[in-house]
């Protein structure tokens, strides 16, 4: 039996800011960051620990309230103890933030990307826009 999910127009969703002490802890425990973009046929892995730390440093703890926003992808943070932090990534219009999901895949905490983080996402998205539409591969011009 399938359940239908109904989303009311202009329904507002809100999550509190991720605690700063959690971000600090993740900074010291991070091993890898993976980006997976919905419907774009592309992903990106940050396997160098120092670069992974830089990805945590791009997050600004912020309470997030959103309406009519759609996730463009996921960011997964792999910690040294094997825990995987799952987030939804938003980066369109006024919707430019992360939502950390709890173990039940429900929104738990919010964070924004600093300027460096937003520029990184813009670069990745621009690579997709210049891809060859037939192969989804970047143009080699």
N, C-alpha and C positions, 0 to 999 in steps of 0.2 A: 504494500500500500504506500503510495507516494503522498507526501504533504506538499501543498502549494504554499509558496512563500509570497506574501503580499507586502509590497512596499508602498506606503502612502506617500504621495507627492509632498515635497517640502518637509518630510519627517526629519527632525534634527537628532543627531547622535552626538554624544559627548563622552570623552574619556579624560581622566586626570592625567597630569604630567607624569612621565616616568620618574621615579625618585632619583635624584642626583647620585646618591650612594650606590644605587644599582648600576648606573652608567659607569661610575668609577670602578666598581667591581668587575664589570664586563670588560672594561678597558684592559685590565691586568690579566684577565682570563681568556681573552679572545685568541682563537687560532686561525679562523678563516671566515670570510664573508662571501656569500653567494647571492647574486642578483639573478632573478628569473623574470623576464618580461612577458606579460600575457599577449598572445596573438602576434608576436613579433618574430618568432622563430630564433630568438637569441637569448643568451645568458652570459654571465660574466662571473668568474671566480677570482677572489683575492686571497691567495694562499700564503703570501708572505706575511708573517706575524706583525711586522712593523706597519705594513700597509693596512692590515686588518685593524690595527689600533687606530690608524688615521681615519678609518671609516667610522669607528665608534666616536672619535673626537669630533666628527662632523655633525653629531646629533645635539640638538638643543632641547632640554627638557621643556615641554610645553603642553598644557592642557589643550586638547583639540576638540573643536565642535565642527561638525560638517553636515552639509545638506547636499544632496544630489551629486556626490562625488563618487567616482569609480576608480578602483585600484588599477594601476597600470602594470603591477607586478608584485613580486615578493622579494624581501631581503631576508636571508637566513644567516644568523650569527652562530657559528660553531665555537663553543667554549672548550677550554682545556679538559674539563671533566666529562666531555661528551654530550653535554646538554646542547640542545639546539633551540635558539630563540627564533620564533617565527613572526614576521611582520608583514603587513600589507603596505605597499608603497603607493603613494598618491603624488602625482606631479602633472596636473593639468589645471589651467586657470588659477582660481583662488585656492585650489586644493593641492597643497605642496607640503606633505608631511608623511610620517610613518605612524602606523597603529601597531603596537605590540599586542600579539594575541596570547591568550592564556592556553592552558593545556586542552581546553575544549574548543579551541579556535574561535573564541569570543573576544571582542575588543577589550583590552585591559588598560593600556597606557598609551600616551601620545608623545611624540617628539617631532620637532621640525628639523630640516636640514639647514645647516649654515650655508653661506654663499658658496663655499668650496664644494659642498655636497650637491647643491642645486646645479652648479656648473658641470659637475661630473655627470649627473643624470641628463642634462641638456646635451652633452657630448655624445652620450650613448644613444639618445633618441635621434640626434642628427645623423648618426651613422646609419640608423635604420631608414631614415627618410631618403638617404642617398643610395640605398641598396638597389641592386638590379631587381625590378619587380618580378621577373621570371624565376630567378634563382634564390632571391632573398639574401644574396651575398653582397658585401660592399663593392661598389664600383671601384675598379683598379686604375683610375685615371690619375 
